């Protein structure tokens, strides 16, 4: 069980630990962050590097894209952020 995670990195680490007894490894990750501001173009590589270090995977297995919501709804007005992530697991 995941209890008392104060940070998203802790939650991520615990999630990976849950997969280990079932003999699954990360094959690849495709993620999209949707926000109006700030622009993430100059930060994506750093985010990718940090998360790859936590996950112990190579950068070619982790895709990060940033998009805007074209000024529509809460995200487009800068009041919210949305993130989507698809993880392909491989049985070892």
N, C-alpha and C positions, 0 to 999 in steps of 0.2 A: 504494500500500500504506500501511497505517496502522502506523507503528512508534513505539515509545517514548512513547505518550501517558501523561502523568503525571496528567492530570485529565480528568474526563468532559467538560468544556467543550471541551478541545482535541480530544477524540475526536469530539464533535458537529460542531465546525467543519470537521474533516477529512472527515467523512462528507458534509457539505453540498458541499464542494469536489469530491468525487468525482462528485456528481450534475450539476454545472454543465456539463461538456463534452457531456453527453447531453441538454442543454436541458430539464431538469426543474426545476420550482419546487414549493414546498410549497403545497398547496391548503388543507389543514387538518390539525390534530393533535388526537387524542383520547387522553388519558393517565389512568391510574389508579395511585395509590400505595396499597399495602396495608400497614398497620402498626398495631400496637396503641397504641404511645406513641412520641413525643409527638403530641398532636393538631395537625394541620396547618392547621386552619381559618383561623387568623390569619396564616399564612405563604404560603398559596396564591397570593395576588395578587402578592406579591414574587417568588416563584418564577416565576410566569407572565411577569411583566414582564422579569425577567432573561433568561429563555430566549427570549422574543420579540425582545429586543434582539440577542442572539447570532444568531438565525435571520433577523433582518430581516423579521419578519412582524408583522401587527397582532394585538392581543390577542383580537379576535373570531374568529381562526382557530386559537386554542390553548385547548383545554379541559383542565383539571386537576381530577380528583376524588380525594378521600382516603377510604379505607374501612378498617374494622378487619376482623380475621379472627375476630371473636366469641370470642376467647380460645382458639381451636383451633390445635393444632400449633405449630411454632416461631414463626411470625409472631404468633399470638395470645398466645404466652407472652412476647413482647417480645424474642426472640432472633434475629429475622430481619425483613427488609423485602422486599417484592416490588413491582415496578413493571411496568406494561404500557403500551405506547405503540403506537398505530396512526397511521401517517402516510399521507395521501393525496397522491401526487405528480401534478402536471399537466404534460404536455408543452407547451412554449411554442413 
